């Protein structure tokens, strides 16, 4: 297997793992928001982590797009 193909598969696997974590955080945030009393600090931390994951997903997806000369 070529190195670039292995890198592509590794990146794709990481993207899938991050997407799964992102969905899990989304569900946690929704559950917390449904409660009458919740920890706002915990909620902010979860939302921040969710944004970090989204940024990481976008960066990894960009790595999979081949460079096209303008």
C-alpha positions in Angstrom: 0.0 0.0 0.0 1.4 3.4 -0.9 2.2 5.9 1.8 -0.2 8.5 0.5 -3.1 5.9 0.5 -2.2 5.0 4.1 -2.2 8.6 5.1 -5.5 9.2 3.4 -7.1 6.2 5.2 -5.6 7.4 8.5 -7.0 10.9 8.0 -10.4 9.5 7.0 -10.5 7.3 10.0 -9.6 10.3 12.3 -12.4 12.3 10.7 -14.9 9.6 11.3 -13.8 9.3 15.0 -14.1 13.1 15.4 -17.5 13.2 13.8 -18.7 10.5 16.2 -17.3 12.5 19.2 -19.0 15.7 17.8 -22.4 13.9 17.6 -21.9 12.6 21.1 -21.1 16.1 22.5 -24.2 17.5 20.6 -26.4 14.9 22.3 -24.8 15.7 25.7 -25.3 19.4 25.2 -29.0 18.9 24.2 -29.6 16.7 27.3 -28.0 19.3 29.6 -30.0 22.1 28.1 -33.2 20.2 28.8 -32.6 20.2 32.5 -34.0 23.0 34.7 -30.7 23.4 36.6 -27.4 22.7 34.8 -23.8 23.6 35.2 -23.1 26.5 32.8 -19.4 26.1 33.0 -19.7 22.5 32.0 -22.0 23.5 29.1 -19.5 26.1 27.9 -16.7 23.6 28.0 -18.7 21.1 26.0 -19.6 23.7 23.4 -15.9 24.8 23.2 -14.8 21.2 22.7 -17.4 20.7 20.1 -16.2 23.8 18.2 -12.6 22.5 18.5 -13.6 19.2 17.0 -15.4 20.8 14.2 -12.3 22.9 13.4 -10.2 19.8 13.4 -12.6 18.0 11.1 -12.4 20.8 8.6 -8.6 20.9 8.7 -8.4 17.2 8.1 -10.9 17.3 5.3 -8.8 20.0 3.6 -5.8 17.7 3.8 -7.8 15.1 1.7 -8.5 17.6 -1.0 -5.7 17.6 -3.6 -4.0 20.8 -4.5 -5.2 22.2 -7.8 -3.1 24.8 -9.5 -5.0 28.1 -10.1 
